[in-house]
Amino acid sequence: MPCKIKRQTDHLKTMTIKEKLIQEVENISESLLAETLDFVLFLKSRYAEEEITPEEKENILASQTAYLSGDYLTLDQYEVNQA
């Protein structure tokens, strides 16, 4: 007869991240639910703010292209230009 613990472990391996998260939330204490919700909302807002605009993507690509072609200042050159 297969071990019950083995079957539970196998099931956990095939669960999606969302399923695992839901399972954990269902088993968490009420006092931690509010903190968990705050954390999830924080993560959502943090990553929403990190989305970059098409203009920012274009600037990043232009900077990367310039760097790869050697079109950049060294730190020493930059500091001289700032003086």
PDB file of N, CA, C and O in Angstrom:
ATOM      1  N   MET A   1       0.847  -1.181   0.000  1.00  0.00           N
ATOM      2  CA  MET A   1       0.000   0.000   0.000  1.00  0.00           C
ATOM      3  C   MET A   1       0.888   1.239   0.000  1.00  0.00           C
ATOM      4  O   MET A   1       1.767   1.353   0.854  1.00  0.00           O
ATOM      5  N   PRO A   2       0.683   2.184  -0.946  1.00  0.00           N
ATOM      6  CA  PRO A   2       1.517   3.383  -1.008  1.00  0.00           C
ATOM      7  C   PRO A   2       1.354   4.250   0.223  1.00  0.00           C
ATOM      8  O   PRO A   2       0.290   4.307   0.839  1.00  0.00           O
ATOM      9  N   CYS A   3       2.401   4.900   0.551  1.00  0.00           N
ATOM     10  CA  CYS A   3       2.412   5.773   1.726  1.00  0.00           C
ATOM     11  C   CYS A   3       1.587   7.028   1.444  1.00  0.00           C
ATOM     12  O   CYS A   3       1.716   7.632   0.379  1.00  0.00           O
ATOM     13  N   LYS A   4       0.742   7.417   2.397  1.00  0.00           N
ATOM     14  CA  LYS A   4      -0.103   8.593   2.250  1.00  0.00           C
ATOM     15  C   LYS A   4       0.738   9.869   2.100  1.00  0.00           C
ATOM     16  O   LYS A   4       0.389  10.756   1.321  1.00  0.00           O
ATOM     17  N   ILE A   5       1.823   9.956   2.834  1.00  0.00           N
ATOM     18  CA  ILE A   5       2.696  11.125   2.775  1.00  0.00           C
ATOM     19  C   ILE A   5       3.290  11.260   1.374  1.00  0.00           C
ATOM     20  O   ILE A   5       3.403  12.372   0.859  1.00  0.00           O
ATOM     21  N   LYS A   6       3.665  10.158   0.761  1.00  0.00           N
ATOM     22  CA  LYS A   6       4.241  10.174  -0.582  1.00  0.00           C
ATOM     23  C   LYS A   6       3.243  10.747  -1.576  1.00  0.00           C
ATOM     24  O   LYS A   6       3.618  11.573  -2.409  1.00  0.00           O
ATOM     25  N   ARG A   7       1.973  10.330  -1.512  1.00  0.00           N
ATOM     26  CA  ARG A   7       0.964  10.832  -2.435  1.00  0.00           C
ATOM     27  C   ARG A   7       0.742  12.324  -2.249  1.00  0.00           C
ATOM     28  O   ARG A   7       0.575  13.045  -3.232  1.00  0.00           O
ATOM     29  N   GLN A   8       0.737  12.801  -1.016  1.00  0.00           N
ATOM     30  CA  GLN A   8       0.567  14.226  -0.764  1.00  0.00           C
ATOM     31  C   GLN A   8       1.752  15.004  -1.336  1.00  0.00           C
ATOM     32  O   GLN A   8       1.566  16.068  -1.927  1.00  0.00           O
ATOM     33  N   THR A   9       2.949  14.490  -1.166  1.00  0.00           N
ATOM     34  CA  THR A   9       4.142  15.140  -1.694  1.00  0.00           C
ATOM     35  C   THR A   9       4.092  15.189  -3.207  1.00  0.00           C
ATOM     36  O   THR A   9       4.419  16.216  -3.801  1.00  0.00           O
ATOM     37  N   ASP A  10       3.689  14.096  -3.846  1.00  0.00           N
ATOM     38  CA  ASP A  10       3.580  14.065  -5.304  1.00  0.00           C
ATOM     39  C   ASP A  10       2.562  15.086  -5.788  1.00  0.00           C
ATOM     40  O   ASP A  10       2.778  15.757  -6.797  1.00  0.00           O
ATOM     41  N   HIS A  11       1.452  15.200  -5.065  1.00  0.00           N
ATOM     42  CA  HIS A  11       0.413  16.163  -5.444  1.00  0.00           C
ATOM     43  C   HIS A  11       0.956  17.592  -5.350  1.00  0.00           C
ATOM     44  O   HIS A  11       0.657  18.422  -6.208  1.00  0.00           O
ATOM     45  N   LEU A  12       1.743  17.882  -4.324  1.00  0.00           N
ATOM     46  CA  LEU A  12       2.309  19.219  -4.177  1.00  0.00           C
ATOM     47  C   LEU A  12       3.239  19.564  -5.337  1.00  0.00           C
ATOM     48  O   LEU A  12       3.314  20.719  -5.754  1.00  0.00           O
ATOM     49  N   LYS A  13       3.940  18.569  -5.851  1.00  0.00           N
ATOM     50  CA  LYS A  13       4.854  18.803  -6.966  1.00  0.00           C
ATOM     51  C   LYS A  13       4.105  19.177  -8.235  1.00  0.00           C
ATOM     52  O   LYS A  13       4.642  19.907  -9.068  1.00  0.00           O
ATOM     53  N   THR A  14       2.873  18.693  -8.403  1.00  0.00           N
ATOM     54  CA  THR A  14       2.124  18.961  -9.619  1.00  0.00           C
ATOM     55  C   THR A  14       1.207  20.171  -9.501  1.00  0.00           C
ATOM     56  O   THR A  14       0.597  20.584 -10.487  1.00  0.00           O
ATOM     57  N   MET A  15       1.104  20.738  -8.315  1.00  0.00           N
ATOM     58  CA  MET A  15       0.255  21.916  -8.122  1.00  0.00           C
ATOM     59  C   MET A  15       0.912  23.143  -8.755  1.00  0.00           C
ATOM     60  O   MET A  15       2.136  23.272  -8.770  1.00  0.00           O
ATOM     61  N   THR A  16       0.081  24.029  -9.271  1.00  0.00           N
ATOM     62  CA  THR A  16       0.601  25.286  -9.787  1.00  0.00           C
ATOM     63  C   THR A  16       0.929  26.200  -8.605  1.00  0.00           C
ATOM     64  O   THR A  16       0.520  25.942  -7.473  1.00  0.00           O
ATOM     65  N   ILE A  17       1.656  27.245  -8.880  1.00  0.00           N
ATOM     66  CA  ILE A  17       1.986  28.207  -7.822  1.00  0.00           C
ATOM     67  C   ILE A  17       0.703  28.798  -7.249  1.00  0.00           C
ATOM     68  O   ILE A  17       0.576  28.961  -6.035  1.00  0.00           O
ATOM     69  N   LYS A  18      -0.236  29.114  -8.118  1.00  0.00           N
ATOM     70  CA  LYS A  18      -1.502  29.692  -7.661  1.00  0.00           C
ATOM     71  C   LYS A  18      -2.239  28.720  -6.739  1.00  0.00           C
ATOM     72  O   LYS A  18      -2.785  29.126  -5.713  1.00  0.00           O
ATOM     73  N   GLU A  19      -2.255  27.446  -7.102  1.00  0.00           N
ATOM     74  CA  GLU A  19      -2.914  26.438  -6.263  1.00  0.00           C
ATOM     75  C   GLU A  19      -2.226  26.311  -4.904  1.00  0.00           C
ATOM     76  O   GLU A  19      -2.891  26.196  -3.874  1.00  0.00           O
ATOM     77  N   LYS A  20      -0.901  26.333  -4.906  1.00  0.00           N
ATOM     78  CA  LYS A  20      -0.163  26.259  -3.643  1.00  0.00           C
ATOM     79  C   LYS A  20      -0.450  27.479  -2.778  1.00  0.00           C
ATOM     80  O   LYS A  20      -0.634  27.361  -1.567  1.00  0.00           O
ATOM     81  N   LEU A  21      -0.486  28.643  -3.400  1.00  0.00           N
ATOM     82  CA  LEU A  21      -0.762  29.865  -2.657  1.00  0.00           C
ATOM     83  C   LEU A  21      -2.165  29.837  -2.061  1.00  0.00           C
ATOM     84  O   LEU A  21      -2.358  30.197  -0.900  1.00  0.00           O
ATOM     85  N   ILE A  22      -3.132  29.414  -2.848  1.00  0.00           N
ATOM     86  CA  ILE A  22      -4.511  29.321  -2.354  1.00  0.00           C
ATOM     87  C   ILE A  22      -4.588  28.347  -1.192  1.00  0.00           C
ATOM     88  O   ILE A  22      -5.272  28.611  -0.204  1.00  0.00           O
ATOM     89  N   GLN A  23      -3.897  27.228  -1.302  1.00  0.00           N
ATOM     90  CA  GLN A  23      -3.894  26.245  -0.218  1.00  0.00           C
ATOM     91  C   GLN A  23      -3.310  26.853   1.055  1.00  0.00           C
ATOM     92  O   GLN A  23      -3.841  26.642   2.146  1.00  0.00           O
ATOM     93  N   GLU A  24      -2.233  27.597   0.921  1.00  0.00           N
ATOM     94  CA  GLU A  24      -1.624  28.230   2.093  1.00  0.00           C
ATOM     95  C   GLU A  24      -2.552  29.280   2.699  1.00  0.00           C
ATOM     96  O   GLU A  24      -2.675  29.373   3.921  1.00  0.00           O
ATOM     97  N   VAL A  25      -3.200  30.065   1.851  1.00  0.00           N
ATOM     98  CA  VAL A  25      -4.115  31.101   2.338  1.00  0.00           C
ATOM     99  C   VAL A  25      -5.291  30.466   3.071  1.00  0.00           C
ATOM    100  O   VAL A  25      -5.750  30.989   4.087  1.00  0.00           O
ATOM    101  N   GLU A  26      -5.768  29.355   2.564  1.00  0.00           N
ATOM    102  CA  GLU A  26      -6.884  28.678   3.213  1.00  0.00           C
ATOM    103  C   GLU A  26      -6.505  28.152   4.595  1.00  0.00           C
ATOM    104  O   GLU A  26      -7.378  27.958   5.441  1.00  0.00           O
ATOM    105  N   ASN A  27      -5.221  27.920   4.833  1.00  0.00           N
ATOM    106  CA  ASN A  27      -4.781  27.357   6.104  1.00  0.00           C
ATOM    107  C   ASN A  27      -4.103  28.366   7.020  1.00  0.00           C
ATOM    108  O   ASN A  27      -3.542  27.982   8.047  1.00  0.00           O
ATOM    109  N   ILE A  28      -4.142  29.650   6.669  1.00  0.00           N
ATOM    110  CA  ILE A  28      -3.451  30.663   7.458  1.00  0.00           C
ATOM    111  C   ILE A  28      -4.401  31.227   8.528  1.00  0.00           C
ATOM    112  O   ILE A  28      -5.620  31.239   8.359  1.00  0.00           O
ATOM    113  N   SER A  29      -3.819  31.677   9.600  1.00  0.00           N
ATOM    114  CA  SER A  29      -4.648  32.233  10.673  1.00  0.00           C
ATOM    115  C   SER A  29      -5.227  33.577  10.253  1.00  0.00           C
ATOM    116  O   SER A  29      -4.662  34.274   9.410  1.00  0.00           O
ATOM    117  N   GLU A  30      -6.355  33.930  10.850  1.00  0.00           N
ATOM    118  CA  GLU A  30      -7.017  35.198  10.538  1.00  0.00           C
ATOM    119  C   GLU A  30      -6.097  36.388  10.777  1.00  0.00           C
ATOM    120  O   GLU A  30      -6.123  37.363  10.026  1.00  0.00           O
ATOM    121  N   SER A  31      -5.289  36.304  11.820  1.00  0.00           N
ATOM    122  CA  SER A  31      -4.417  37.440  12.144  1.00  0.00           C
ATOM    123  C   SER A  31      -3.361  37.680  11.056  1.00  0.00           C
ATOM    124  O   SER A  31      -2.899  38.806  10.874  1.00  0.00           O
ATOM    125  N   LEU A  32      -2.988  36.628  10.344  1.00  0.00           N
ATOM    126  CA  LEU A  32      -2.003  36.791   9.272  1.00  0.00           C
ATOM    127  C   LEU A  32      -2.629  37.125   7.921  1.00  0.00           C
ATOM    128  O   LEU A  32      -1.927  37.553   7.005  1.00  0.00           O
ATOM    129  N   LEU A  33      -3.930  36.936   7.786  1.00  0.00           N
ATOM    130  CA  LEU A  33      -4.577  37.214   6.504  1.00  0.00           C
ATOM    131  C   LEU A  33      -4.464  38.687   6.119  1.00  0.00           C
ATOM    132  O   LEU A  33      -4.192  39.003   4.960  1.00  0.00           O
ATOM    133  N   ALA A  34      -4.669  39.587   7.074  1.00  0.00           N
ATOM    134  CA  ALA A  34      -4.583  41.020   6.771  1.00  0.00           C
ATOM    135  C   ALA A  34      -3.173  41.382   6.324  1.00  0.00           C
ATOM    136  O   ALA A  34      -2.994  42.136   5.368  1.00  0.00           O
ATOM    137  N   GLU A  35      -2.173  40.845   7.015  1.00  0.00           N
ATOM    138  CA  GLU A  35      -0.784  41.113   6.635  1.00  0.00           C
ATOM    139  C   GLU A  35      -0.476  40.536   5.257  1.00  0.00           C
ATOM    140  O   GLU A  35       0.232  41.153   4.462  1.00  0.00           O
ATOM    141  N   THR A  36      -1.003  39.368   4.984  1.00  0.00           N
ATOM    142  CA  THR A  36      -0.787  38.727   3.693  1.00  0.00           C
ATOM    143  C   THR A  36      -1.407  39.567   2.581  1.00  0.00           C
ATOM    144  O   THR A  36      -0.795  39.768   1.532  1.00  0.00           O
ATOM    145  N   LEU A  37      -2.615  40.053   2.815  1.00  0.00           N
ATOM    146  CA  LEU A  37      -3.269  40.896   1.828  1.00  0.00           C
ATOM    147  C   LEU A  37      -2.472  42.176   1.600  1.00  0.00           C
ATOM    148  O   LEU A  37      -2.273  42.590   0.458  1.00  0.00           O
ATOM    149  N   ASP A  38      -2.019  42.800   2.677  1.00  0.00           N
ATOM    150  CA  ASP A  38      -1.202  44.009   2.539  1.00  0.00           C
ATOM    151  C   ASP A  38       0.040  43.735   1.697  1.00  0.00           C
ATOM    152  O   ASP A  38       0.410  44.543   0.845  1.00  0.00           O
ATOM    153  N   PHE A  39       0.674  42.602   1.937  1.00  0.00           N
ATOM    154  CA  PHE A  39       1.886  42.259   1.204  1.00  0.00           C
ATOM    155  C   PHE A  39       1.592  42.042  -0.274  1.00  0.00           C
ATOM    156  O   PHE A  39       2.341  42.512  -1.130  1.00  0.00           O
ATOM    157  N   VAL A  40       0.519  41.340  -0.577  1.00  0.00           N
ATOM    158  CA  VAL A  40       0.160  41.089  -1.980  1.00  0.00           C
ATOM    159  C   VAL A  40      -0.154  42.409  -2.683  1.00  0.00           C
ATOM    160  O   VAL A  40       0.261  42.616  -3.823  1.00  0.00           O
ATOM    161  N   LEU A  41      -0.874  43.291  -2.020  1.00  0.00           N
ATOM    162  CA  LEU A  41      -1.185  44.593  -2.614  1.00  0.00           C
ATOM    163  C   LEU A  41       0.077  45.423  -2.811  1.00  0.00           C
ATOM    164  O   LEU A  41       0.207  46.127  -3.813  1.00  0.00           O
ATOM    165  N   PHE A  42       1.006  45.344  -1.862  1.00  0.00           N
ATOM    166  CA  PHE A  42       2.287  46.029  -2.000  1.00  0.00           C
ATOM    167  C   PHE A  42       3.035  45.521  -3.225  1.00  0.00           C
ATOM    168  O   PHE A  42       3.544  46.311  -4.020  1.00  0.00           O
ATOM    169  N   LEU A  43       3.100  44.210  -3.376  1.00  0.00           N
ATOM    170  CA  LEU A  43       3.804  43.635  -4.528  1.00  0.00           C
ATOM    171  C   LEU A  43       3.171  44.077  -5.848  1.00  0.00           C
ATOM    172  O   LEU A  43       3.873  44.415  -6.800  1.00  0.00           O
ATOM    173  N   LYS A  44       1.838  44.070  -5.893  1.00  0.00           N
ATOM    174  CA  LYS A  44       1.159  44.488  -7.113  1.00  0.00           C
ATOM    175  C   LYS A  44       1.468  45.937  -7.447  1.00  0.00           C
ATOM    176  O   LYS A  44       1.724  46.267  -8.605  1.00  0.00           O
ATOM    177  N   SER A  45       1.445  46.804  -6.444  1.00  0.00           N
ATOM    178  CA  SER A  45       1.706  48.221  -6.712  1.00  0.00           C
ATOM    179  C   SER A  45       3.165  48.451  -7.065  1.00  0.00           C
ATOM    180  O   SER A  45       3.473  49.291  -7.910  1.00  0.00           O
ATOM    181  N   ARG A  46       4.057  47.722  -6.433  1.00  0.00           N
ATOM    182  CA  ARG A  46       5.485  47.863  -6.716  1.00  0.00           C
ATOM    183  C   ARG A  46       5.797  47.518  -8.160  1.00  0.00           C
ATOM    184  O   ARG A  46       6.515  48.253  -8.838  1.00  0.00           O
ATOM    185  N   TYR A  47       5.263  46.409  -8.628  1.00  0.00           N
ATOM    186  CA  TYR A  47       5.554  45.994  -9.990  1.00  0.00           C
ATOM    187  C   TYR A  47       4.764  46.796 -11.012  1.00  0.00           C
ATOM    188  O   TYR A  47       5.204  46.924 -12.155  1.00  0.00           O
ATOM    189  N   ALA A  48       3.628  47.331 -10.642  1.00  0.00           N
ATOM    190  CA  ALA A  48       2.881  48.197 -11.552  1.00  0.00           C
ATOM    191  C   ALA A  48       3.667  49.471 -11.809  1.00  0.00           C
ATOM    192  O   ALA A  48       3.671  49.984 -12.928  1.00  0.00           O
ATOM    193  N   GLU A  49       4.337  49.989 -10.775  1.00  0.00           N
ATOM    194  CA  GLU A  49       5.130  51.197 -10.918  1.00  0.00           C
ATOM    195  C   GLU A  49       6.394  50.948 -11.730  1.00  0.00           C
ATOM    196  O   GLU A  49       6.935  51.872 -12.336  1.00  0.00           O
ATOM    197  N   GLU A  50       6.863  49.717 -11.746  1.00  0.00           N
ATOM    198  CA  GLU A  50       8.102  49.398 -12.446  1.00  0.00           C
ATOM    199  C   GLU A  50       7.910  49.173 -13.939  1.00  0.00           C
ATOM    200  O   GLU A  50       8.889  49.043 -14.674  1.00  0.00           O
ATOM    201  N   GLU A  51       6.657  49.124 -14.400  1.00  0.00           N
ATOM    202  CA  GLU A  51       6.441  48.955 -15.825  1.00  0.00           C
ATOM    203  C   GLU A  51       6.945  50.206 -16.531  1.00  0.00           C
ATOM    204  O   GLU A  51       6.680  51.329 -16.103  1.00  0.00           O
ATOM    205  N   ILE A  52       7.664  49.995 -17.599  1.00  0.00           N
ATOM    206  CA  ILE A  52       8.246  51.138 -18.283  1.00  0.00           C
ATOM    207  C   ILE A  52       7.438  51.485 -19.525  1.00  0.00           C
ATOM    208  O   ILE A  52       6.807  50.628 -20.145  1.00  0.00           O
ATOM    209  N   THR A  53       7.477  52.752 -19.865  1.00  0.00           N
ATOM    210  CA  THR A  53       6.734  53.246 -21.022  1.00  0.00           C
ATOM    211  C   THR A  53       7.486  52.909 -22.305  1.00  0.00           C
ATOM    212  O   THR A  53       8.674  52.588 -22.266  1.00  0.00           O
ATOM    213  N   PRO A  54       6.800  52.981 -23.431  1.00  0.00           N
ATOM    214  CA  PRO A  54       7.497  52.762 -24.715  1.00  0.00           C
ATOM    215  C   PRO A  54       8.651  53.747 -24.908  1.00  0.00           C
ATOM    216  O   PRO A  54       9.694  53.383 -25.452  1.00  0.00           O
ATOM    217  N   GLU A  55       8.468  54.984 -24.467  1.00  0.00           N
ATOM    218  CA  GLU A  55       9.548  55.981 -24.587  1.00  0.00           C
ATOM    219  C   GLU A  55      10.759  55.570 -23.749  1.00  0.00           C
ATOM    220  O   GLU A  55      11.900  55.708 -24.189  1.00  0.00           O
ATOM    221  N   GLU A  56      10.503  55.063 -22.531  1.00  0.00           N
ATOM    222  CA  GLU A  56      11.611  54.607 -21.684  1.00  0.00           C
ATOM    223  C   GLU A  56      12.307  53.398 -22.312  1.00  0.00           C
ATOM    224  O   GLU A  56      13.532  53.295 -22.261  1.00  0.00           O
ATOM    225  N   LYS A  57      11.542  52.495 -22.897  1.00  0.00           N
ATOM    226  CA  LYS A  57      12.132  51.336 -23.574  1.00  0.00           C
ATOM    227  C   LYS A  57      13.026  51.790 -24.721  1.00  0.00           C
ATOM    228  O   LYS A  57      14.115  51.255 -24.927  1.00  0.00           O
ATOM    229  N   GLU A  58      12.548  52.786 -25.464  1.00  0.00           N
ATOM    230  CA  GLU A  58      13.331  53.321 -26.587  1.00  0.00           C
ATOM    231  C   GLU A  58      14.633  53.949 -26.087  1.00  0.00           C
ATOM    232  O   GLU A  58      15.685  53.755 -26.698  1.00  0.00           O
ATOM    233  N   ASN A  59      14.573  54.697 -24.987  1.00  0.00           N
ATOM    234  CA  ASN A  59      15.767  55.319 -24.411  1.00  0.00           C
ATOM    235  C   ASN A  59      16.757  54.265 -23.913  1.00  0.00           C
ATOM    236  O   ASN A  59      17.968  54.410 -24.082  1.00  0.00           O
ATOM    237  N   ILE A  60      16.239  53.217 -23.305  1.00  0.00           N
ATOM    238  CA  ILE A  60      17.104  52.133 -22.821  1.00  0.00           C
ATOM    239  C   ILE A  60      17.810  51.464 -23.992  1.00  0.00           C
ATOM    240  O   ILE A  60      19.014  51.214 -23.937  1.00  0.00           O
ATOM    241  N   LEU A  61      17.056  51.173 -25.053  1.00  0.00           N
ATOM    242  CA  LEU A  61      17.641  50.536 -26.232  1.00  0.00           C
ATOM    243  C   LEU A  61      18.703  51.431 -26.858  1.00  0.00           C
ATOM    244  O   LEU A  61      19.766  50.952 -27.253  1.00  0.00           O
ATOM    245  N   ALA A  62      18.419  52.737 -26.951  1.00  0.00           N
ATOM    246  CA  ALA A  62      19.392  53.677 -27.515  1.00  0.00           C
ATOM    247  C   ALA A  62      20.650  53.721 -26.653  1.00  0.00           C
ATOM    248  O   ALA A  62      21.761  53.768 -27.181  1.00  0.00           O
ATOM    249  N   SER A  63      20.484  53.707 -25.344  1.00  0.00           N
ATOM    250  CA  SER A  63      21.640  53.723 -24.434  1.00  0.00           C
ATOM    251  C   SER A  63      22.469  52.457 -24.578  1.00  0.00           C
ATOM    252  O   SER A  63      23.699  52.508 -24.601  1.00  0.00           O
ATOM    253  N   GLN A  64      21.785  51.320 -24.675  1.00  0.00           N
ATOM    254  CA  GLN A  64      22.496  50.053 -24.832  1.00  0.00           C
ATOM    255  C   GLN A  64      23.269  50.024 -26.150  1.00  0.00           C
ATOM    256  O   GLN A  64      24.408  49.558 -26.200  1.00  0.00           O
ATOM    257  N   THR A  65      22.649  50.519 -27.200  1.00  0.00           N
ATOM    258  CA  THR A  65      23.298  50.553 -28.508  1.00  0.00           C
ATOM    259  C   THR A  65      24.528  51.450 -28.469  1.00  0.00           C
ATOM    260  O   THR A  65      25.585  51.092 -28.989  1.00  0.00           O
ATOM    261  N   ALA A  66      24.383  52.621 -27.846  1.00  0.00           N
ATOM    262  CA  ALA A  66      25.516  53.548 -27.742  1.00  0.00           C
ATOM    263  C   ALA A  66      26.653  52.920 -26.935  1.00  0.00           C
ATOM    264  O   ALA A  66      27.823  53.042 -27.298  1.00  0.00           O
ATOM    265  N   TYR A  67      26.303  52.255 -25.852  1.00  0.00           N
ATOM    266  CA  TYR A  67      27.323  51.615 -25.015  1.00  0.00           C
ATOM    267  C   TYR A  67      28.075  50.544 -25.796  1.00  0.00           C
ATOM    268  O   TYR A  67      29.304  50.476 -25.755  1.00  0.00           O
ATOM    269  N   LEU A  68      27.326  49.714 -26.502  1.00  0.00           N
ATOM    270  CA  LEU A  68      27.956  48.626 -27.260  1.00  0.00           C
ATOM    271  C   LEU A  68      28.853  49.142 -28.376  1.00  0.00           C
ATOM    272  O   LEU A  68      29.807  48.471 -28.768  1.00  0.00           O
ATOM    273  N   SER A  69      28.551  50.330 -28.887  1.00  0.00           N
ATOM    274  CA  SER A  69      29.389  50.903 -29.946  1.00  0.00           C
ATOM    275  C   SER A  69      30.548  51.718 -29.374  1.00  0.00           C
ATOM    276  O   SER A  69      31.342  52.280 -30.128  1.00  0.00           O
ATOM    277  N   GLY A  70      30.647  51.784 -28.038  1.00  0.00           N
ATOM    278  CA  GLY A  70      31.749  52.487 -27.396  1.00  0.00           C
ATOM    279  C   GLY A  70      31.487  53.971 -27.214  1.00  0.00           C
ATOM    280  O   GLY A  70      32.399  54.721 -26.866  1.00  0.00           O
ATOM    281  N   ASP A  71      30.268  54.401 -27.441  1.00  0.00           N
ATOM    282  CA  ASP A  71      29.911  55.811 -27.331  1.00  0.00           C
ATOM    283  C   ASP A  71      29.430  56.118 -25.906  1.00  0.00           C
ATOM    284  O   ASP A  71      28.232  56.218 -25.641  1.00  0.00           O
ATOM    285  N   TYR A  72      30.389  56.262 -25.014  1.00  0.00           N
ATOM    286  CA  TYR A  72      30.059  56.588 -23.630  1.00  0.00           C
ATOM    287  C   TYR A  72      31.264  57.252 -22.980  1.00  0.00           C
ATOM    288  O   TYR A  72      32.386  57.169 -23.479  1.00  0.00           O
ATOM    289  N   LEU A  73      31.005  57.914 -21.852  1.00  0.00           N
ATOM    290  CA  LEU A  73      32.074  58.556 -21.093  1.00  0.00           C
ATOM    291  C   LEU A  73      32.513  57.636 -19.968  1.00  0.00           C
ATOM    292  O   LEU A  73      31.697  56.920 -19.388  1.00  0.00           O
ATOM    293  N   THR A  74      33.780  57.657 -19.667  1.00  0.00           N
ATOM    294  CA  THR A  74      34.254  56.962 -18.472  1.00  0.00           C
ATOM    295  C   THR A  74      33.889  57.834 -17.274  1.00  0.00           C
ATOM    296  O   THR A  74      33.504  58.991 -17.439  1.00  0.00           O
ATOM    297  N   LEU A  75      34.007  57.288 -16.091  1.00  0.00           N
ATOM    298  CA  LEU A  75      33.704  58.053 -14.887  1.00  0.00           C
ATOM    299  C   LEU A  75      34.614  59.273 -14.788  1.00  0.00           C
ATOM    300  O   LEU A  75      34.163  60.360 -14.427  1.00  0.00           O
ATOM    301  N   ASP A  76      35.875  59.096 -15.103  1.00  0.00           N
ATOM    302  CA  ASP A  76      36.826  60.231 -15.058  1.00  0.00           C
ATOM    303  C   ASP A  76      36.405  61.325 -16.042  1.00  0.00           C
ATOM    304  O   ASP A  76      36.430  62.507 -15.702  1.00  0.00           O
ATOM    305  N   GLN A  77      36.025  60.940 -17.239  1.00  0.00           N
ATOM    306  CA  GLN A  77      35.590  61.920 -18.243  1.00  0.00           C
ATOM    307  C   GLN A  77      34.322  62.646 -17.778  1.00  0.00           C
ATOM    308  O   GLN A  77      34.194  63.859 -17.946  1.00  0.00           O
ATOM    309  N   TYR A  78      33.410  61.903 -17.203  1.00  0.00           N
ATOM    310  CA  TYR A  78      32.174  62.491 -16.709  1.00  0.00           C
ATOM    311  C   TYR A  78      32.462  63.515 -15.609  1.00  0.00           C
ATOM    312  O   TYR A  78      31.897  64.609 -15.610  1.00  0.00           O
ATOM    313  N   GLU A  79      33.340  63.157 -14.676  1.00  0.00           N
ATOM    314  CA  GLU A  79      33.655  64.061 -13.571  1.00  0.00           C
ATOM    315  C   GLU A  79      34.343  65.336 -14.074  1.00  0.00           C
ATOM    316  O   GLU A  79      34.089  66.419 -13.547  1.00  0.00           O
ATOM    317  N   VAL A  80      35.210  65.219 -15.087  1.00  0.00           N
ATOM    318  CA  VAL A  80      35.860  66.408 -15.654  1.00  0.00           C
ATOM    319  C   VAL A  80      34.795  67.320 -16.279  1.00  0.00           C
ATOM    320  O   VAL A  80      34.866  68.540 -16.130  1.00  0.00           O
ATOM    321  N   ASN A  81      33.825  66.747 -16.967  1.00  0.00           N
ATOM    322  CA  ASN A  81      32.768  67.543 -17.601  1.00  0.00           C
ATOM    323  C   ASN A  81      31.855  68.210 -16.576  1.00  0.00           C
ATOM    324  O   ASN A  81      31.227  69.222 -16.884  1.00  0.00           O
ATOM    325  N   GLN A  82      31.770  67.669 -15.380  1.00  0.00           N
ATOM    326  CA  GLN A  82      30.916  68.233 -14.344  1.00  0.00           C
ATOM    327  C   GLN A  82      31.554  69.425 -13.635  1.00  0.00           C
ATOM    328  O   GLN A  82      30.855  70.222 -13.009  1.00  0.00           O
ATOM    329  N   ALA A  83      32.859  69.550 -13.729  1.00  0.00           N
ATOM    330  CA  ALA A  83      33.576  70.618 -13.027  1.00  0.00           C
ATOM    331  C   ALA A  83      33.431  71.957 -13.681  1.00  0.00           C
ATOM    332  O   ALA A  83      33.983  72.944 -13.195  1.00  0.00           O
TER     333      ALA A  83
END
